[in-house]
Amino acid sequence: MTDVFEEIDQIAGIAARKDELLSLHTSFAVGGPCDLMVWVSDIDALKRLLALAKTHSLPVMALGNGSNVLVRDGGVGGVVIRLVDDFATIEAEGEHIHAGAGASLAETVSKATSSGIGGLEFLAGIPGTVGGAVVTNAGSRDVWVSSRLVELGVLTDDLTARRLSPGDLGFGYRHSGIDKTWIVTDVLLAGYRCEVEEARHKVEEYLNMRRTTQPTGENTAGCVFKNPPDDAAGRVIDHAGLKGSRKGGAEISMIHGNWVVNTGGATAGEILDLINETRDKVQDEYGIDLELEINVIGRD
């Protein structure tokens, strides 16, 4: 495997690092090492990387900004991909934004706003990348990325570049039908023309809402659970008296019950234990089976 990693490191457009701690790359600030982390700059390098990984049966996983994910303390086997450079570009034209999958949502919203494109303000304050947002169909409670998606590019597991429309993918609440073996490369979003100040005002409204209702600035991964039908996970957890519950360095936020905070020194195991205890108590008291919104990955 070491020889394979050295071969990967020699690919033009790739920087690689062995045994990189994922706690340095996740918003929870937890997670053990991955076998190899690679920063991929362009599509040719990505194709060569995936071809090598397939030849040697190496698992690969794309990691955006490390939000919406809990990496276990044992880390992740195989190759973890970070998309940079060509994959982080953002262009505005007319009422459209074309962004690479590695572009941050914050920069994408900023580009749209300064270009007089409205309709993407609901993404303000959501951490993560454009690619990750599409895969998880991120958004607010009522507006999702899929409602603004025109098309996206993917690289399939057989190294075929495809262009897909929302109708090809079966989007739903915090869900997309994007194959887990595919890598999203870029996204085309549609907004509408508006005055720059109008867009900026709406962005500030979303940012202020999130600042007052969510533990922003903390080591969290966003909402832990999906909202159950006709209810809110945070409300249910609050009514169960679970706000402030702790497991080691992990705590259910006093600001929002559907957020778990690493208050300092928490392990992934402690966070997961707290999540499972919360889920069990809500099931016992209300008969509600809370479904995870965050992705739990890696080795125990």
Secondary structure, 3 states (H helix, E strand, C coil): CHHHHHHHHCCCCEEEEEEEEHHHCCCCCCCCEEEEEEEECCHHHHHHHHHHHHHCCCCEEECCCCCCEEECCCCEEEEEEEECHHHHCEEEECCEEEEECCCEHHHHHHHHHHCCEECCHHHCCCCCEHHHHHHHCCECCCCEHHHCEEEEEEECCCCCEEEECHHHCCCECCECCCCCCCEEEEEEEECEECCHHHHHHHHHHHHHHHHHHCCCCCECCCECECCCCCCCHHHHHHHCCCCCCEECCEEECCCCCCEEEECCCCCHHHHHHHHHHHHHHHHHHHCCCCCECCEEECCC
